[in-house]
Amino acid sequence: MSLPSPTSENRAVVTGASSGIGTALAAELAGRGHSLILVARRGDLLNELAQRLTLAHGITAEVRAVDLSDRAQRGPLVEELSARNISILCNNAGIATFGPVAQLDLEYERAQMELNAVAVHDLTLAVLPGMIARGAGGILISGSAAGNMPIPNNATYAASKAFANTFCESLRGELKDSGVHVTLLAPGPVRTELPDPAEASIVDRMVPDFMWVSSEYTAKVSIDALARNKMRVVPGLISKGMSVAGQYGPRALTAPIAGAFYRKLGG
Ligand SMILES: NC(=O)c1ccc[n+]([C@@H]2O[C@H](COP(=O)([O-])OP(=O)(O)OC[C@H]3O[C@@H](n4cnc5c(N)ncnc54)[C@H](OP(=O)(O)O)[C@@H]3O)[C@@H](O)[C@H]2O)c1
């Protein structure tokens, strides 16, 4: 089975489409002829993207400016998606915080859990019955290499991405032979835009240019992997290294090493 072919009725949904990997996923899907529903908070950016992709590829692009961390705003979108023919769902919107969790803003930490984990669960469960009934569909979840291991000073993010990683790969086992493809995108660092040298983060400064992967490359290999129903896509050398260390390294060893590195990001 392959992914559903684009029709005038069906839609590929991309959350977090207003920047970074989400914009690239939307462009990749539009390039393959899929009409879209673009989701994020910044409606102005989504409208510009919708216009650009419509002109370039002759697809239809609908915009839903929704704060996915807000249950009241998310509810109507969940209801809409459960009633429509959704061919592909890219659960991609996500945020991260760095530093000791007790010192971080409580409301923002809660919003992070709601966005990175609960919204992913809600949107997936909304589209799943329709996909199963049609015997076709694709669900891509943007987890993270950070979800493979405990990371002090990145606790909420690492734990929320552990949910995303495990939910995605568990769901996949349930959907074997259903015709619904499920793929986890679990990257390490992806360079979503070139950093201003004056404001470059420690990761930008420490990782040589040739080791970064771009949003566009990440989006392409992700949709290729979803089309082939691969379990997990891990783009680039650093991501693969992080993935192996996180999945197979002893946690008593990887946690303090990762924690020391992330303490610098928190600073
Ligand atoms: N880039 C990396 O190095 C990397 C590595 C591993 C995993 N990932 C994961 O990949 C995904 C995309 O990352 P990225 O680097 O492309 O991120 P990004 O450029 O910061 O984009 C995040 C997207 O999420 C949307 N978003 C944030 N809060 C939202 C909310 N409350 N409601 C709805 N949308 C919201 C943002 O749009 P608005 O601000 O307009 O709402 C934006 O479109 C994330 O899940 C991230 O955790 C990224």
The ligand as a MOL file (V3000), in Angstrom:
LIG
                    3D

  0  0  0     0  0            999 V3000
M  V30 BEGIN CTAB
M  V30 COUNTS 48 52 0 0 0
M  V30 BEGIN ATOM
M  V30 1 N 14.6290 21.7200 14.7390 0
M  V30 2 C 15.1520 20.7510 15.4610 0
M  V30 3 O 16.3640 20.7250 15.6760 0
M  V30 4 C 14.2990 19.6390 16.0090 0
M  V30 5 C 14.9310 18.5110 16.5500 0
M  V30 6 C 14.1430 17.4940 17.0740 0
M  V30 7 C 12.7720 17.5630 17.0360 0
M  V30 8 N 12.1800 18.6770 16.4920 0 CHG=1
M  V30 9 C 10.7120 18.7280 16.5110 0
M  V30 10 O 10.2340 19.0210 15.2100 0
M  V30 11 C 9.0660 19.8440 15.2840 0
M  V30 12 C 9.2760 21.1180 14.4790 0
M  V30 13 O 10.4420 21.7730 14.9630 0
M  V30 14 P 10.9870 23.1290 14.3010 0
M  V30 15 O 12.4160 23.2510 14.6870 0
M  V30 16 O 10.5840 23.2170 12.8950 0 CHG=-1
M  V30 17 O 10.1910 24.1810 15.2000 0
M  V30 18 P 9.8660 25.7370 14.9600 0
M  V30 19 O 10.5590 26.2670 13.7550 0
M  V30 20 O 10.0570 26.4100 16.2710 0
M  V30 21 O 8.3090 25.6560 14.6380 0
M  V30 22 C 7.4020 25.2490 15.6080 0
M  V30 23 C 6.0350 25.2920 14.9700 0
M  V30 24 O 5.0680 24.9340 15.9770 0
M  V30 25 C 4.0710 25.9450 16.0120 0
M  V30 26 N 3.5440 26.0950 17.3620 0
M  V30 27 C 4.2250 26.4280 18.4860 0
M  V30 28 N 3.3860 26.5480 19.5190 0
M  V30 29 C 2.1360 26.2770 19.0250 0
M  V30 30 C 0.8450 26.2490 19.5940 0
M  V30 31 N 0.6480 26.5140 20.9000 0
M  V30 32 N -0.2090 25.9470 18.7950 0
M  V30 33 C -0.0300 25.6880 17.4780 0
M  V30 34 N 1.1670 25.6950 16.8820 0
M  V30 35 C 2.2420 25.9900 17.6500 0
M  V30 36 C 4.7800 27.2250 15.5740 0
M  V30 37 O 3.8450 28.1230 14.9940 0
M  V30 38 P 3.2130 29.4060 15.7400 0
M  V30 39 O 4.2970 30.0350 16.5590 0
M  V30 40 O 2.7540 30.2350 14.5820 0
M  V30 41 O 2.0900 28.8560 16.5380 0
M  V30 42 C 5.6830 26.6820 14.4690 0
M  V30 43 O 4.9720 26.5850 13.2610 0
M  V30 44 C 8.8340 20.1060 16.7810 0
M  V30 45 O 7.8990 19.1900 17.2820 0
M  V30 46 C 10.1970 19.8570 17.3980 0
M  V30 47 O 10.1300 19.4710 18.7410 0
M  V30 48 C 12.9090 19.7060 15.9880 0
M  V30 END ATOM
M  V30 BEGIN BOND
M  V30 1 1 1 2
M  V30 2 2 2 3
M  V30 3 1 2 4
M  V30 4 1 4 5
M  V30 5 2 4 48
M  V30 6 2 5 6
M  V30 7 1 6 7
M  V30 8 2 7 8
M  V30 9 1 8 9
M  V30 10 1 8 48
M  V30 11 1 9 10
M  V30 12 1 9 46
M  V30 13 1 10 11
M  V30 14 1 11 12
M  V30 15 1 11 44
M  V30 16 1 12 13
M  V30 17 1 13 14
M  V30 18 2 14 15
M  V30 19 1 14 16
M  V30 20 1 14 17
M  V30 21 1 17 18
M  V30 22 2 18 19
M  V30 23 1 18 20
M  V30 24 1 18 21
M  V30 25 1 21 22
M  V30 26 1 22 23
M  V30 27 1 23 24
M  V30 28 1 23 42
M  V30 29 1 24 25
M  V30 30 1 25 26
M  V30 31 1 25 36
M  V30 32 1 26 27
M  V30 33 1 26 35
M  V30 34 2 27 28
M  V30 35 1 28 29
M  V30 36 1 29 30
M  V30 37 2 29 35
M  V30 38 1 30 31
M  V30 39 2 30 32
M  V30 40 1 32 33
M  V30 41 2 33 34
M  V30 42 1 34 35
M  V30 43 1 36 37
M  V30 44 1 36 42
M  V30 45 1 37 38
M  V30 46 2 38 39
M  V30 47 1 38 40
M  V30 48 1 38 41
M  V30 49 1 42 43
M  V30 50 1 44 45
M  V30 51 1 44 46
M  V30 52 1 46 47
M  V30 END BOND
M  V30 END CTAB
M  END
